Amino acid sequence: MTATPPAAPPTAPVDSAGARDALLAVRAEVAKAVVGQDAAVTGIIIALLSRGHILLEGVPGVAKTLLVRSVAAALAVETTRVQFTPDLMPGDITGSLIFDQHTSSFSFREGPVFTNLLLADEINRTPPKTQAALLEAMEERQVSIDGQPRPLPVPFLVAATQNPVEYEGTYPLPEAQLDRFLLKVVLPVPPRGEEIEILGRHARGFDPKNLAGAGISAVAGPADLAAGAAAVRQVGISPEVAGYIVDIARATRQSPSLSLGVSPRGATALLATSRAWAWMSGRTFVTPDDVKALAHATLAHRVTLRPEAELEGVNVASVLATAIGSVPVPR
């Protein structure tokens, strides 16, 4: 179940500029296996820099699983995949106590959550009880077994994939679980040109199960992530831009199309993702454009449409666009 990561680059001290270059190079490595989907790769890197988690949504067959495995290979981190099914139990994820008849004592057997990058595949195909088993791991970065907390490795990220909720056999994620995901990125069906490129690669012998054969190598590592995360925390934000984020959140709460607007937690999440994007763009401060660039991916899964708005064909993207457009941009 656990993939062996490729050899990591040397772990000498990393400066922030070097870490940025290494993390940006991850996109080119992933592109050797995955055609397009740069936004999703960037989202995973932003989530790692911000100590958050990411939800990837798309119909079956758009390379959600391959994408996460490719990112893990390019970052030289350990990854584990869990296929979520209707009969999956919480202990299958977190681990459990096993009785040893020879010693007449219990020992803890770690579950797949004890990894750097947990691929929770089709998370919405398992009942809410099992979905909730990830809550403590995502929020506290630990699991509690028999009352004893057990810390998870560093870095730790949950990259969950889900099919659109209208697909048969899916369970909508509860609001508390959705709120634990820093970002939600929708992976679209590729345009015709990219789909032709995908077929061409397979015709030339591409094997999605053999990432090494695709030429993916480790171009960054945990040291780059740690240096990048430290640099992101130093990215400045002016009171005007902070107010801009708050006003966007408040605008969603006043929208007549939403029964649930963005909470203060959502506003702090937008601050975190905007700072990470500003750093990746080579800036030491957040601009309103950084906020707008990450607003949809950070906030869309944190709001709920009113039933009457859904019946009228209103969608979350248009409501968010209206809310953002109603807030004056600080100069």
C-alpha positions in Angstrom: 0.0 0.0 0.0 2.9 2.4 0.7 5.1 3.5 -2.2 8.8 3.8 -1.6 9.9 7.4 -2.3 12.7 8.1 -4.6 16.0 9.2 -3.2 15.7 12.8 -1.9 18.1 15.5 -2.9 20.9 16.4 -0.4 19.5 17.8 2.9 21.9 20.7 3.2 20.4 24.0 4.4 18.1 25.5 1.8 17.6 29.2 1.2 14.1 30.4 0.4 15.0 31.3 -3.2 16.4 27.9 -3.8 13.4 26.3 -2.2 11.1 28.3 -4.5 13.0 27.2 -7.6 12.9 23.6 -6.5 9.2 23.6 -5.8 8.3 25.4 -9.0 10.3 22.7 -10.9 7.9 20.1 -9.5 5.3 21.2 -12.0 7.6 20.3 -14.9 8.4 16.9 -13.4 4.7 16.1 -12.9 4.0 17.1 -16.5 6.1 14.2 -17.7 3.3 11.9 -16.5 0.2 14.2 -16.3 -0.9 16.3 -19.2 -2.2 19.7 -18.1 -3.7 20.1 -14.5 -1.1 22.6 -13.5 -3.6 24.3 -11.2 -4.0 21.1 -9.2 -0.2 20.7 -8.9 0.2 24.3 -7.7 -2.7 23.7 -5.3 -1.0 20.7 -3.7 2.3 22.7 -3.3 0.3 25.7 -1.7 -1.4 23.3 0.7 1.9 21.8 1.8 3.5 25.3 2.3 0.4 26.4 4.3 0.2 23.1 6.4 -3.3 22.5 4.9 -5.0 19.8 2.9 -6.5 19.6 -0.6 -9.7 18.1 -2.1 -9.5 17.2 -5.8 -12.8 16.7 -7.6 -13.4 15.3 -11.0 -15.1 12.6 -12.9 -13.4 9.2 -13.0 -10.4 9.0 -15.4 -9.0 12.5 -15.3 -5.8 11.4 -13.6 -6.5 12.5 -10.0 -4.6 9.5 -8.5 -1.8 9.7 -11.0 -1.4 13.4 -10.3 -0.9 12.9 -6.5 1.5 10.0 -7.0 3.5 12.1 -9.4 3.8 15.0 -7.0 4.9 12.7 -4.2 7.6 11.3 -6.5 8.8 14.7 -7.5 8.9 15.8 -3.8 10.7 12.6 -2.6 8.1 12.1 0.2 6.5 8.9 1.3 2.9 8.4 0.0 0.2 6.0 0.9 -3.0 5.4 -1.0 -6.3 4.4 0.6 -9.2 3.3 -1.5 -12.3 4.5 0.3 -15.2 2.0 0.0 -18.6 1.7 1.7 -17.2 -1.0 4.1 -14.0 0.8 5.2 -13.7 1.2 8.9 -12.0 4.1 10.9 -9.4 1.8 12.2 -8.4 0.8 8.7 -7.1 4.4 8.3 -5.8 5.3 11.7 -4.5 2.0 12.8 -5.5 -0.2 15.7 -4.3 -2.1 18.8 -3.4 -5.7 18.1 -3.3 -8.3 20.9 -0.1 -10.3 20.9 -0.8 -13.8 22.4 2.9 -14.4 23.0 3.4 -11.4 25.2 -0.3 -11.1 26.4 -0.2 -7.4 25.6 -1.5 -5.0 23.0 0.7 -3.4 20.4 -0.2 -0.6 18.0 -0.2 -1.2 14.3 0.1 2.0 12.4 -2.5 2.7 9.7 -1.9 4.2 6.3 -2.4 7.7 7.7 1.2 7.5 9.1 2.8 8.9 6.0 3.7 12.3 4.4 1.2 12.4 1.6 -2.0 10.4 2.2 -4.0 9.9 -1.0 -7.6 9.4 0.2 -9.1 8.1 -3.1 -12.8 8.6 -3.7 -13.3 9.8 -0.1 -17.0 10.4 -0.8 -17.7 6.7 -1.4 -17.4 5.8 2.2 -20.0 6.6 5.0 -19.6 9.8 7.1 -18.4 7.8 10.2 -15.3 6.8 8.3 -14.8 10.2 6.7 -14.8 11.6 10.2 -11.9 9.4 11.2 -9.7 11.8 9.2 -10.8 14.9 11.1 -8.4 14.6 14.0 -5.5 13.7 11.7 -6.1 16.6 9.4 -6.7 19.2 12.2 -4.4 18.1 15.0 -1.8 16.1 12.9 -2.2 13.2 15.3 -4.5 10.3 15.9 -5.7 9.1 19.3 -5.8 5.3 19.9 -7.1 4.1 23.2 -6.8 7.7 24.6 -3.1 8.0 23.6 -2.2 10.6 21.0 0.2 9.5 18.3 1.8 12.3 16.2 1.9 12.0 12.4 5.1 12.5 10.3 6.2 15.9 9.0 5.2 17.0 6.4 1.7 15.6 6.4 -1.0 16.3 3.8 -4.3 14.7 2.9 -4.9 14.8 -0.8 -8.5 13.5 -1.1 -10.2 12.8 -4.4 -13.9 12.7 -4.9 -16.3 12.2 -7.7 -19.1 14.8 -8.3 -21.8 14.3 -5.6 -24.4 13.5 -8.2 -22.7 10.3 -9.1 -24.3 7.1 -7.8 -22.8 5.7 -4.6 -21.4 8.9 -3.3 -21.9 10.5 0.2 -21.6 14.3 0.3 -18.9 15.3 2.7 -20.3 17.1 5.8 -19.6 20.8 6.3 -17.1 20.1 9.2 -15.1 17.8 7.0 -15.1 20.2 4.0 -13.9 23.0 6.2 -10.8 21.1 7.0 -9.6 21.2 3.4 -7.6 24.3 2.7 -8.3 24.1 -1.1 -10.7 22.4 -3.4 -9.6 22.1 -7.0 -11.8 20.8 -9.8 -10.0 18.7 -12.4 -11.8 19.3 -15.7 -11.9 16.8 -18.6 -8.9 17.8 -20.8 -9.5 19.8 -24.0 -9.2 18.0 -27.3 -5.5 18.8 -27.9 -4.4 17.6 -24.4 -6.5 14.4 -24.8 -4.7 13.7 -28.1 -1.4 14.1 -26.3 -2.5 11.7 -23.6 -3.3 9.1 -26.3 0.0 9.7 -28.0 1.9 9.1 -24.8 0.1 5.8 -24.2 0.7 4.8 -27.9 4.4 5.4 -27.2 4.4 3.0 -24.3 3.6 5.3 -21.3 2.7 3.2 -18.2 0.9 5.2 -15.5 2.0 2.6 -12.9 5.7 3.2 -13.7 6.5 6.8 -12.8 10.3 6.1 -13.0 9.8 5.0 -16.6 8.1 8.3 -17.3 11.3 10.1 -16.2 10.0 11.7 -13.0 12.8 12.3 -10.6 13.0 14.0 -7.2 13.6 17.7 -7.8 12.6 18.9 -4.3 12.3 17.5 -0.8 11.1 18.0 2.8 13.9 20.6 3.3 12.6 22.7 0.5 9.1 22.5 1.9 10.3 23.5 5.4 12.3 26.4 4.0 9.4 27.5 1.8 6.9 27.3 4.7 9.1 29.4 6.9 9.5 32.0 4.1 5.7 32.1 3.5 5.1 32.9 7.2 7.3 36.0 6.6 5.2 37.3 3.7 3.7 40.6 4.7 0.1 41.7 4.4 -1.1 45.3 4.7 -4.2 46.2 6.8 -5.9 47.2 3.5 -5.5 43.8 2.0 -6.4 42.1 5.2 -9.6 44.1 5.2 -10.2 43.1 1.6 -10.2 39.5 2.6 -12.6 40.1 5.5 -14.9 42.1 3.3 -15.1 39.3 0.7 -16.0 36.8 3.5 -18.6 39.1 4.8 -20.1 39.7 1.4 -20.7 36.0 1.0 -22.6 36.0 4.3 -24.9 38.7 3.0 -25.6 36.9 -0.3 -29.3 36.1 -0.8 -28.2 33.0 -2.7 -26.3 31.4 0.1 -27.6 29.7 3.3 -24.0 29.5 4.6 -21.3 32.1 3.9 -17.6 32.0 4.5 -16.6 31.7 8.2 -13.7 33.4 9.9 -11.8 30.2 9.4 -12.3 30.5 5.7 -11.0 34.1 5.8 -7.8 32.9 7.5 -7.5 30.1 5.0 -7.6 32.7 2.2 -4.9 34.7 3.9 -2.7 31.5 4.1 -3.2 30.6 0.5 -2.7 34.1 -0.7 0.6 34.4 1.2 1.8 31.1 -0.3 0.9 32.2 -3.8 2.6 35.6 -3.3 5.8 33.8 -2.2 5.7 31.4 -5.1 5.3 34.4 -7.4 8.5 36.0 -6.0 6.9 38.6 -3.8 7.3 39.4 -0.1 3.8 40.9 0.3 0.3 40.0 -0.6 -1.6 41.9 -3.3 -5.3 42.0 -4.0 -4.6 40.0 -7.2 -3.1 37.2 -5.1 -6.4 37.2 -3.0 -8.6 37.0 -6.1 -6.4 34.3 -7.7 -7.0 31.9 -4.8 -10.4 33.0 -3.7 -12.5 30.5 -5.6 -10.3 27.5 -4.8 -10.2 28.5 -1.1 -13.8 29.5 -0.5 -16.1 27.6 -3.0 -16.3 24.5 -0.8 -17.0 26.5 2.3 -20.4 28.0 1.2 -23.8 26.4 0.7 -26.4 27.4 -1.9 -30.0 27.9 -0.8 -32.3 25.2 -2.3 -34.3 27.8 -4.2 -31.1 29.2 -5.8 -30.1 25.7 -6.9 -33.5 25.3 -8.5 -33.0 28.5 -10.4 -29.7 27.2 -11.8 -27.4 29.4 -9.7 -24.0 28.0 -9.1 -21.4 28.7 -6.4 -18.8 30.1 -8.9 -21.2 32.9 -10.1 -22.2 33.7 -6.5 -18.6 34.0 -5.4 -17.7 36.1 -8.5 -20.6 38.5 -7.6 -19.5 38.7 -3.9 -15.8 39.4 -4.9 -16.9 41.9 -7.5 -19.0 43.8 -4.9 -16.0 44.5 -2.7 -13.9 47.6 -3.6 -10.3 46.6 -4.4 -7.8 48.4 -2.2 -5.2 50.6 -3.9 
